[in-house]
Amino acid sequence: MTDTGMEVNLTAPAPFRIGVDLGGTKIETVLLSKSGKTLFRDRASTPRDEQDNYQAVLGKIKALVEQALSIVPSLDDYTIGVGIPGTLDRKTGIVQNANTTWLSDRPFRGDLERIFNKKVFMDNDANCFTLAEATHGAAKGFPMVFGIIMGTGCGGGLCINGAIHRGAHGIAGEFGHFAVDPGGEVCFCGNIGCIDTKLTGPALSRAYKRLTKGVLSAEEIVKKVGQNDLDCQMVFDQFLDDFGRSVGGLISLLDPDAVVLGGGLSNIPDLYTRGVERVREYAFHKCIRTPILKNLLGDSAGVFGAAWLPCHTPTGIPDQYKR
């Protein structure tokens, strides 16, 4: 699949750039020209039931990147950036806190560097999403941007003046793992009542099942809200309240210049009306003006952010990129 419809202006002289976005269901790859034009894009399903999912993913990424490289002239340089559903330990380079659990405790970046014999830039997928939207998307021009992904999981990232802020442990922006409900569900991370158990599609479905014993997808629940289904309205109202409490608390803590939403649930129109009203109720200010924006780059924001990682990583930061 090729796509030549997107132009970007990169701030630094650029080689060809390859971005890889590893998700729970798909692996997406993009190749950008030196001017930022999209020369190649393709997707493959993420291995889930293989004998060794980890090795299968390495193989699929190798194949996708080699497809992209077939377009790059042999004498030209290129960079590789990869977004993952987890973080890297600064000292060891080992993946940690991955919601794709078989990726945890693996030297994923090091293994890819051995495959390609090249330095690989790697970061959390929510950081890549935030970087893309802050530098080329809906939040372009805002100095401090917080990005939130609400899909099968819930993640976050913080971008300040065009660079990802990672924090002392590389976990800055881990919005989904702030515990907000001591009486809530157990999260995959081991804590109880994390935002990840509230603001995701599966969380909406579980809430509906607890109330009715029935099974509906998040999309079906939202649709039935518009059809005046009382059970769905009750579940959805609690979802909006959780959204307001979580994002309101975030704004009270960081006071970002803008918040940008991504993931499948970001397509729910009520988030930008009733959801924003709930945010204002919970935030520690009488007149919250923080714009809460829908993403501009769609579900490919992460792969573009991964491609741009090398030119938006400040010199000497972070330690995890020092070899």
N, C-alpha and C positions, 0 to 999 in steps of 0.2 A: 504494500500500500504506500503510495507516495502522495505528498500534499505540498503544494508550492504556494499556498494562499496566505502564509503568515510571515510577516516581516518584523524584525526587531532591530533596534539599534544598540549594539553592545558597547559598553563604555571603555573597553580596552581592546587593543589589537588582538584579533582572535584567530586561532587555527580552526580547523573543522572541530565541531563539538558533538560528542555522542552522549545522549542521556538515556538512562535505563531506570524505569520505575517498577520495582518489584512489589506487587500487591498480593493479597490473599487469593484472588481469582485470576489475575492477569499479570503478564509481564509486558510492558510497553517499551519500545525503543524509538528514539528519534535521532536523526542526523541533521545538524545545522551547518550551513555553509559559513564561510568567513564573514559574510555580511549579515548572518543571522537568518538566512532563508531556509525553510524546511525542505530538505532534499529527499528525506526518507522517513517513513513512520510505519511501524508494524506492531502487532500484538500477538501474543501466544498465551495459551492457558497456563496458569501456574500449576506445576505438578502437585498433586495432593495425596494420591494413593499409590505412589510408586514404592518399590522396595527401599529405595533411598532417595527421599525427596530432595535432600540437599544436593547430592551429586546430579540429580536430574535438572535442578534449577541452574546449576553451574553450566551444564551442557546446553540448556536452552538459551541462556544469556550469551554464551560463546557463539552459538549459531546466529542469533539476532544481530550481534555486534559485527560478526563477519559479513553478514548481508549488507549492513550499513557501510562497512569499510570497502566493499566492492565498488562503491561510488567514489571513494576518496582517491585522488591521484597518488601513486606510490611514493612520490617524493615529498608530499605534504604532511605536516604534523597534524595531530588530532589529540583531543582530550576525552577522557571518559569520566562521567559523573553518574553515581548510582544512588537512588533513593530506596530506603528499606523500611519495613514496619518495625523498627527497633532503634537502638542507639549503639554507639561504639564506646567501649571502655577506653579512656584516654591512654592508659599506660600499656595495655595489652593489645588493643585493637580488636578485641573479641566482641561479638555482638551480644548485647544484653537487652532485657526487657522487651523481647520481640513477641508480639501477639501471634505471629506465625512461629509456634513454639519450637519447631525443629531447627529454626535458624539461630536460636539462642545458644550461647557458649561456643560458637563457631568462628574461626578466623576468616570470615567471608571476604573482607576486603583483600587480605593477604592472598587468599586462594585465587581471586580474580586477577590480582597483580601478577601472579605466577602464570596464569593462563595467557594473559596478554603481554607479559613482559613489559609492563608499563604501570606508572603510578595511576591509581584509581582514587578519585574523590568520592567520598561516601557520606551520606547523612540521612537522618530520619525523614520519612516521606512527608510528614506534616511540615517539617522545616523547608523541604523542597517546594511544597505547595505555597507556603507563605512567601518564600523568596520570589517565586514566579509572580504571584499576585501583587507583591509590594513593589517590584521593579518594572513589571511589564503589564500588569493586569488592573483589576478593579481598584486597588489601593495605591496605585502609582502616584507619587508626589507627597505621600504622608510619611513623616519621619519615623514614627514608631507604629508598626503594624503587628497586630496579633491575628494569626490565622487559625481557624478551627475547622477540622474535618469531622463531619458527622455522617457516617455510612455504616458499614458493618462493625466498625469500631469508632472510637472518638479520640482524636489526637489534636495537638496544637503546636504552634511554632511562633517564635518572636523574631521579627526582623527590624533592626534599627539602622537607619541611614543606609539602606541597601545591603546590609550584611546580616547574616543569621547570628543571633546571640544564643550561645550554647550553654553558658553557665559553667560553674566550677566542676560539675560532674557530667556535663554533656546532656543534661536532662531538662534544661530550661524550656518552658512552654509545654510540659507534659500535662496539659489541661485535663485529659481524660482520667488521670489517676490522682485527682484531688478528691478526697473522700468527703461527701456532702450529706450522707445519710447513714448514721450508725446502725439503724435498723433495717438497712437495705440488703441487696443481694451481695453474695461473695463475688468479687471480681477475679478475673484470671490471674491478676497480679498477686492475689492473696489477701488484699485489703477488702473491707466491707463498704458498700455504698459509694463506690467511685462514680464519677461522672460518666465513665465508660459504660456503666450499668444503667444509665438513664437516657442518654442522648444519642442512641443508635437505633437503626432499624430493628435489629433483633430485640432490643430492650422494649421497644413499642409493642412488638408481637408478644413478648413474655408478659407484659403488663395486661394486655387484652386477654391472654389465656388465664391469668390469675383471676381476673374478674368474671369471665364468662365460661371458662373451660374450653372455649372454642379456639380455632386456629385461623389467624389472618395475617397477611404480610403488612408491613408498614404502609406500603402503597395502597393496599385495600382499606386499611384503617382510615387513612387520610381521605380517600374517596368517599367512604361511608359517613365521615364527619359532614361532608357537604350534602349528604342525603338525610341528614338529621337523625342518624342512628345514635341513640342515647348512650349506649355502652361505649361506642367509639368516641363520642364527644367527651365522655368522662375521662377516658384514657388519654386522649389528646390534650385535654385541658391540663392534666397533671404534667404531661410532657412539656407544654408551654411554660408551666410554672417552674419546672426543673431547669428549663432553658434560661428563664429570667433570673433565677437564683444564681445559677452557675456563671452566666455571663455578667450579671450585675456585680457579683463578687470579684470577678476578674477585673472589671473596669475600676472598681474601688481599690484594688490592689496595685494595678499597673498604670491606670489612666492612659491607655494607648490613644494614639491619634485616630486610629481606625481599627475596626474588627472586620475581617472578611471570612465568609463562610464557604465551605466546600463540602464535597461528598453528596451522596444521593439525597439526604434530608434537606440539604441547602436549597432544594428546588421547591420546598413548601412555602407558598406565598405568605401564609399566616405568620411565619417567623419574622417577617419584616414589618408587620403591623402589630398584631396582638403580642407577638413575642417581644418586640421592642418595648411595648408598654410594660410588660412584666420586668424587663431589664431595668427600666426606669424606677420601678417600684422597689427593687432590691439594691440598686447602686447607692453608694454613700454620697449622694449629691442631690440637691433639690431640682436641678435642671440639667440632666445628662444630654449632651449634644453629640456624643461619640457616634459617628456613622457606622452602622452595621450593614455591610455590603455583601451582595451576592457575587460570587466569583465571576470573572470575565473569561478566563481561559478554559473553563469546563473541566471535565475529568482528566484532561491531559496536562493540567497545570503542573502536576508533580513531575512529569517526565521532562518538561521544559526547564523546571527549576533544577532538576538533576543535571541537565546539560549545562546550565549556567553556573553550577557550583564552583568550578575553577576560577571564574573571573569575579566572583563575589565572595571569595574567601580571603580575608585580610592577611597580609604577610605576617607569618609567625603565629597565626591563630587558626585553628586550635592546635593543641599539642598532638592530638590524635593524627594529624597530617604530617608530623615530623617523622622522618625515617631514620 
